[in-house]
Amino acid sequence: MRHHPRAGDLVLLAAVLLPLVVALPRLGWPATDAGAWLAWVGRAAGILGLAMLLLAATTSIRVPGWDRAFGGLARLWRLHHALGFGAFVLLMAHALALALAAVPLGLSVAVDVLFPPLSRGAIWLGWLAWLAMLLFLTPTFGFFGRPRYQTWKRLHLVSAAALLLALAHALPLAGEAWPWWLLGLAGLAAIAWRKLGSHRARLAYRIEAVEPLARGVVELVLAPQGRRLVHEPGQFVYLAPLDATLSAGRGEEHPYTLASAPADGRLRIGIKDLGDASHALQTATPGSMAQVEGPYGDFFGRHPTGRDRLWLGGGIGITPFVGGARDLLARGVVEGQVLLIYLANRPERAYYLDELEAIAERLAGFSVVAHYYLERGALDLAFLTAHCPDVAEREIHLCGPPAMNAHLRRLLAGQGVPRSRIHSEVLEFL
Ligand SMILES: Cc1cc2nc3c(=O)[nH]c(=O)nc-3n(C[C@H](O)[C@H](O)[C@H](O)COP(=O)(O)OP(=O)(O)OC[C@H]3O[C@@H](n4cnc5c(N)ncnc54)[C@H](O)[C@@H]3O)c2cc1C
């Protein structure tokens, strides 16, 4: 996770502000009396909220490569999440502020602002849009517990209705239509691409082998059946297996990190049994077909900083580092030093360790050390500094379960490693 703004962030910020800037000459500056001030705030909140809603839809897009302008798909979707939540709050504030602004004219006037006669259809369309938002945002923000991923995904279709209703509310009321057409079309195009077009970006692969790594973990080896995917180490793909014998997840897309080197003609994906679909993949049929969409993500970044690196991988979060180590081996050189600390519960769960140690033996500059939780407890400062005394000087990448990432971040912050030098990924989006 990098903390400086990305090029995409600036474009997004400009797009959020565009309708408000265009509307400012009409809105004027807020007057000093409370009613007029509240009315101004209400209108501004409505304009900003709608812009954020439309951009939340736009940022749901998934086009290989585009996410890197935002620091990877996981970060882009955090922005998407924040925009959706911000839109919801601002649109609520919009209605409330406009009603409060009317209170000095009488309570019935204020109520009428919120709930006018049905003939003022545009206002009611606004309420319908807000209700549609409530319907799909409630599960997204986990108000009633964590939703099932596929249910949550289907519910997101309601967002398209919210978007259309919100536009139908705003267009007759707004003075300036073109910013809304612009952002509205961008949002609708993104949704249409997700639903109708994204399959065009998929490549055909055949599952060549399913190699067991440990109990509940296999490595799929996939061979291209035409154009092959071009990727960088640490990136991930959406994999949709088509194997007719799968007990679950057939045709369903799930994100998986590429554990293969970019130079490898095959794609290799380490898959841990974490639910229905990943369980079924443990016994996928060699020879069956799969679709691969990607690559996504920006874990290692495009521009090496020239610093020595420390990689910390735990559980199935070791996969980006396996891809990284295989890439170093394929290149035959390591710039500076790379130390990988492999965090596993116990030796039998360090599934890629033999291969990583073999790479370390062959490659000067790359080393690997295993840390076992059940033997030593959580990784501590003594272990860290014994193996990596210059930790504070290194560029650090970490990937593992959320609790592990949080623990390591605290440990590293305590060593004075600036946040900007810690790049972390958690293998879940929700
Ligand atoms: C960027 C990224 C890279 C990943 N790389 C790997 C990897 O290399 N190896 C590996 O074993 N696992 C990886 N995962 C996790 C993998 O995607 C999930 O384990 C898998 O989708 C679980 O699906 P399921 O039906 O088996 O389990 P479920 O019970 O459906 O889900 C288990 C968990 O996975 C999440 N999940 C389910 N479906 C999706 C989806 N389509 N998109 C995002 N999250 C989902 C759920 O929120 C839940 O937390 C990665 C996840 C992400 C986001």
The ligand as a Gaussian input file, in Angstrom:
#p B3LYP/6-31G(d) Opt

LIG

0 1
 C       -5.647000     -10.014000      -5.277000
 C       -5.933000     -11.387000      -4.745000
 C       -5.023000     -12.403000      -4.972000
 C       -5.279000     -13.681000      -4.474000
 N       -4.351000     -14.668000      -4.686000
 C       -4.579000     -15.910000      -4.210000
 C       -3.634000     -16.961000      -4.440000
 O       -2.600000     -16.792000      -5.079000
 N       -3.933000     -18.181000      -3.937000
 C       -5.084000     -18.425000      -3.222000
 O       -5.298000     -19.565000      -2.802000
 N       -5.979000     -17.442000      -2.986000
 C       -5.766000     -16.202000      -3.465000
 N       -6.691000     -15.207000      -3.241000
 C       -7.911000     -15.531000      -2.486000
 C       -8.904000     -16.216000      -3.415000
 O       -9.384000     -15.296000      -4.373000
 C      -10.083000     -16.706000      -2.583000
 O       -9.598000     -17.664000      -1.683000
 C      -11.117000     -17.366000      -3.444000
 O      -11.732000     -16.416000      -4.277000
 C      -12.119000     -18.009000      -2.508000
 O      -13.273000     -18.437000      -3.198000
 P      -14.103000     -19.660000      -2.609000
 O      -15.387000     -19.786000      -3.340000
 O      -13.226000     -20.854000      -2.537000
 O      -14.373000     -19.243000      -1.108000
 P      -15.507000     -18.299000      -0.510000
 O      -15.994000     -18.979000       0.714000
 O      -16.478000     -17.864000      -1.554000
 O      -14.631000     -17.042000      -0.098000
 C      -13.553000     -17.124000       0.829000
 C      -12.910000     -15.746000       0.887000
 O      -12.479000     -15.284000      -0.409000
 C      -13.125000     -14.031000      -0.763000
 N      -13.566000     -14.132000      -2.167000
 C      -14.369000     -15.076000      -2.690000
 N      -14.562000     -14.876000      -4.001000
 C      -13.862000     -13.762000      -4.304000
 C      -13.675000     -13.027000      -5.497000
 N      -14.208000     -13.406000      -6.669000
 N      -12.926000     -11.899000      -5.430000
 C      -12.368000     -11.506000      -4.277000
 N      -12.478000     -12.172000      -3.122000
 C      -13.223000     -13.278000      -3.137000
 C      -14.308000     -13.923000       0.161000
 O      -14.575000     -12.586000       0.473000
 C      -13.835000     -14.649000       1.390000
 O      -13.056000     -13.809000       2.200000
 C       -6.467000     -13.933000      -3.738000
 C       -7.383000     -12.907000      -3.526000
 C       -7.122000     -11.644000      -4.014000
 C       -8.116000     -10.552000      -3.789000

